[in-house]
């Protein structure tokens, strides 16, 4: 979505006060294959190796794909939901650790920089 909007010269508002852990889909596939082989017990977080704000993610994406980062506007998660009529609690820190996955399976999940570079290479092959 970030790449598509920036390629279309659309302004995008991204939260700078929320933390997420983006995950490269190819890493998820590898982890699921390993899980099907080993049939582990317990809970494993199959997530990337970088936690950052959506705003930081958009800036990294723009840099990797040489897109216009001035179209990325910093916004606030707290402010966005402050006047929302749906007052349910909303999580600000959505970061998760993949250490158990790495320790028990030996799987190294990509950092966001590694994932973005892999996506860029995949696009060049298309």
C-alpha positions in Angstrom: 0.0 0.0 0.0 2.8 2.4 0.9 4.6 1.8 -2.4 1.4 2.1 -4.5 0.4 5.4 -2.9 3.9 6.9 -3.2 4.2 5.8 -6.8 0.8 7.5 -7.4 2.1 10.7 -5.7 -0.5 10.4 -3.0 0.0 11.9 0.4 -0.1 9.3 3.1 -0.5 9.9 6.9 1.4 7.4 9.0 1.4 7.1 12.8 4.6 8.0 14.5 3.5 7.0 18.0 2.6 3.4 17.4 5.0 0.4 17.3 4.5 -2.5 14.9 6.5 -5.5 13.8 6.2 -5.9 10.0 6.7 -9.4 8.7 8.0 -10.5 5.3 5.6 -13.0 3.8 8.4 -15.2 2.5 9.6 -15.6 6.1 6.2 -16.7 7.2 6.1 -19.4 4.5 9.5 -20.7 5.7 8.4 -20.7 9.3 5.1 -22.5 8.5 7.0 -25.2 6.5 9.3 -25.8 9.4 6.4 -25.9 11.8 4.6 -28.5 9.7 7.8 -30.6 9.7 8.5 -30.4 13.4 5.0 -30.0 14.8 6.0 -27.9 17.8 3.9 -27.2 20.9 3.4 -23.8 22.3 3.0 -20.3 21.0 5.5 -18.8 18.5 5.4 -15.3 17.2 6.2 -15.5 13.5 7.1 -11.8 13.0 10.0 -9.8 11.5 13.1 -8.8 13.4 12.4 -5.1 13.5 9.8 -3.1 15.5 9.2 0.4 14.4 6.5 3.0 13.8 4.4 3.0 10.7 5.9 6.4 9.9 9.4 4.9 10.1 8.3 2.0 7.9 7.0 4.4 5.3 10.3 6.4 5.3 12.4 3.2 4.9 10.1 2.1 2.1 10.4 5.4 0.3 14.2 5.3 0.6 14.5 1.7 -0.6 12.3 2.2 -3.6 13.6 5.8 -4.3 10.2 7.3 -3.8 9.2 10.8 -2.6 9.3 10.7 1.2 7.9 14.3 1.4 4.5 12.7 0.6 4.7 10.9 4.0 3.0 12.9 6.7 3.6 12.2 10.4 0.4 11.7 12.3 -0.5 10.6 15.8 -2.3 7.4 16.7 -3.5 8.9 20.0 -4.9 12.0 18.3 -6.6 10.0 15.6 -8.5 7.9 18.1 -9.0 10.6 20.7 -12.3 11.7 19.2 -13.4 8.4 17.8 -16.9 7.5 19.0 -15.8 3.8 19.3 -14.0 4.1 22.7 -12.7 0.5 22.8 -9.1 0.3 24.0 -6.5 0.3 21.3 -3.0 -1.0 21.6 -0.1 1.4 20.8 2.8 -1.1 21.2 2.1 -4.0 18.9 5.7 -5.2 18.8 6.3 -8.9 19.2 9.5 -11.0 19.7 10.6 -13.8 17.4 13.3 -15.1 19.7 11.5 -18.3 20.6 11.1 -19.1 16.9 14.7 -18.4 16.3 15.9 -20.4 19.3 13.8 -23.5 18.8 13.7 -23.6 14.9 16.9 -21.8 14.0 14.8 -19.5 11.8 16.1 -16.0 11.3 13.3 -13.7 10.4 14.3 -10.7 8.2 14.8 -7.2 9.4 12.7 -4.6 7.7 15.7 -3.5 5.7 16.4 -7.0 4.5 12.7 -7.6 3.7 12.4 -4.3 1.7 15.5 -5.2 -0.3 14.2 -8.7 -1.1 10.9 -7.1 -2.2 12.7 -4.7 -4.4 14.7 -7.6 -6.0 11.5 -9.5 -6.6 9.9 -6.6 -8.3 12.9 -6.2 -10.6 12.5 -9.9 -11.6 8.9 -9.4 -12.7 
